[in-house]
Amino acid sequence: MAYEVIAIDGFQKDIKKLFKKYKHIKQDILILIESLERDYSIGIHLGDNLYKIRVKNSDIGGKSGGYRVIYYSKLANNKIYLMTIYSKKQQESIDVSKLKPLLDEINILNTKSSFNNG
């Protein structure tokens, strides 16, 4: 099954910030997107359809010091939402409370999409 991968605004802003330091981040994320289009469950399940996945940082090599991406799967419509990305070198983990506004943003996107298609 093919999934549509959507980067929400917050994710795109995170990429812009990281791009200043890591010039190959876009290529690294494209590899992730291609993988997610084939299989939504490649990350570690955090509950409530949230997943975290380690992504290689080509600028420093390897996944252990690379990026962490949090994404949300909406299987009812075969969509995966990239919520946030951070560098393991700059941040150990993410505060779960920061994910709530991002989930709200996704719900708004889904509502608009349903409204426009209906």
C-alpha positions in Angstrom: 0.0 0.0 0.0 1.2 3.5 -0.8 1.0 6.3 1.7 1.0 10.0 1.1 3.7 11.8 3.2 2.9 15.4 4.2 5.3 17.8 5.9 3.3 20.2 8.2 4.5 23.8 8.5 6.3 23.2 11.8 8.4 20.4 10.2 9.3 22.6 7.2 10.4 25.3 9.6 12.5 22.8 11.5 14.2 21.7 8.3 15.0 25.3 7.4 16.7 25.9 10.7 18.7 22.6 10.5 19.6 23.3 6.8 21.8 26.2 7.9 24.1 23.7 9.6 23.4 20.5 7.8 23.5 21.0 4.0 22.5 17.4 3.1 19.4 17.3 5.3 17.0 17.5 2.3 18.5 14.4 0.7 18.4 12.5 4.0 14.7 13.4 4.4 13.8 12.3 0.9 15.2 8.9 1.7 12.9 8.8 4.8 9.9 9.9 2.7 10.5 7.1 0.2 10.6 4.6 3.0 7.5 5.9 4.7 5.5 5.9 1.4 6.0 2.1 1.4 5.6 1.4 5.1 4.2 3.7 7.8 5.4 1.4 10.7 9.2 1.7 10.3 9.5 4.0 13.3 9.1 3.3 17.0 5.4 3.4 18.0 4.9 6.0 20.7 1.1 5.5 21.0 -1.8 7.3 19.5 -0.5 6.7 15.9 2.7 8.7 16.7 6.1 7.3 15.7 9.7 8.3 16.2 12.4 7.3 13.8 16.1 7.7 13.6 17.3 9.3 10.4 20.9 9.3 9.1 22.7 12.7 9.0 24.9 12.5 6.0 26.8 15.6 7.2 28.1 13.8 10.3 27.5 10.2 9.3 25.2 7.5 10.8 21.9 7.4 12.6 23.0 7.4 16.2 24.1 11.1 16.1 21.6 11.9 13.3 18.1 13.3 13.3 15.0 12.2 15.0 11.7 12.6 13.2 8.3 12.4 14.9 5.4 11.5 12.5 1.7 10.8 12.8 -0.1 8.1 10.7 -3.7 8.7 9.6 -4.4 5.2 8.2 -8.0 6.0 7.4 -6.9 8.2 4.6 -3.4 6.7 3.9 -1.6 9.8 5.0 1.6 10.2 7.1 2.3 13.6 8.6 5.9 14.6 9.3 5.5 16.7 12.5 8.9 17.6 13.8 12.6 16.9 13.3 15.6 17.6 15.5 19.2 16.8 15.6 20.3 14.3 18.2 23.4 16.5 18.7 21.3 19.5 19.6 18.5 17.9 21.6 18.3 14.6 23.4 14.5 14.0 23.2 11.3 15.9 22.6 8.8 17.0 25.3 5.5 15.1 24.5 3.5 18.3 25.4 5.1 20.0 22.4 3.3 17.4 20.1 -0.2 18.5 21.1 -0.2 21.7 19.0 1.2 19.8 16.1 -1.6 17.2 16.3 -4.1 20.1 16.4 -2.5 21.4 13.2 -2.9 18.0 11.5 -6.5 17.8 12.6 -7.1 21.2 11.0 -5.5 20.0 7.8 -7.7 16.9 7.8 -10.8 19.0 8.3 -9.9 21.3 5.5 -9.1 18.4 3.2 -12.4 16.6 4.0 -14.3 19.9 3.5 -12.6 20.5 0.1 -13.2 17.0 -1.1 -16.8 16.7 0.1 
